[in-house]
Amino acid sequence: MSQPWVYGEQFSFSPPVRYKGLINQGATCYLNSVLQVLFMTEDFREAVERCPGSDFIDYHLKSLFGKLKDQTTDTFDITKKLDIKRVYEQRDAAEYFKKILNLTSPESSQIFFGKQAHRTVCSTCQTQTDTDGKFWHLPLTLLDSQNDFSVVNGLKDYFKASTFSGDEQMYCEHCDAKRDATFEFVIKRHPEVLTLLLKRFELDYRSMTYLKINCPVHIPHTIQIPENQTYELYAVVDHVGDLKHGHYTACIKPQEEDRWFKFDDARVTELDFQPFQSDNCKRGRMSQKVLRQIRHCLSPLLQEKER
Ligand SMILES: [Zn+2]
């Protein structure tokens, strides 16, 4: 059978896929995108399925995931558990990702958590002071410019040591005086799944409102963070439009597939443009679609590769 004639993207032929969607209750696309990423993260899904009892949100996620395997599903239990009353109000996907993980059993949520230290070294006596903390994402600061943002450079900046001197000198207990010091982030435990938060929503202090930074973002297929830990991209939570009237979707590459799918509320389709494939250029499709796809990316999630 020949394929139908395709005229324009809006009429593109999309064959049915095996993955199911989530019903939007009004403006709950931010939640749907996050839930699909959690569902498609196999280790997380299995951990949730193993979790006994009903003390944690795992209980509700397990029920949701069970249905989502076979059918388009609603999220009423989850919005109730998260105390979301105004379902017509757009919220921040990253905030709800964190909220869900905070309500999840430690066994399930630990997949997304890492440990890092805020390390200060006195330039005079070389005394090293670590302040340890848990993290569930690495925040990358975007600049409001026309220039493209590179995730690789953003990570380099994040892990770059900075020096405090002059008026910014730090107090060193060992020297009992203010000294020049260097400061850096050091990873103490790598998470199984690394989440990068592209800080697209910035508070503008003049107007005291949040603005969205729309610069295009380049995300490589694999990234390395210190010390030589490699991660491979498998999911991106995407935001288009402005802060109040935007729309969230998730693009995910399931573990058992080498194709990417777009999860847009109840609608799940295979991506027309498959990223990171060497024959993309040959097909001449390395055009608008790629740019559109990376322009609005909010939170890439990356899975740990074997060391
Ligand atoms: Zn010192």
Boltz pocket constraint, residues with backbone or C-beta under 6 A from the ligand:
constraints:
  - pocket:
      binder: B
      contacts: [[A, 122], [A, 123], [A, 124], [A, 125], [A, 126], [A, 127], [A, 172], [A, 173], [A, 174], [A, 175], [A, 176], [A, 179]]
      max_distance: 6.0
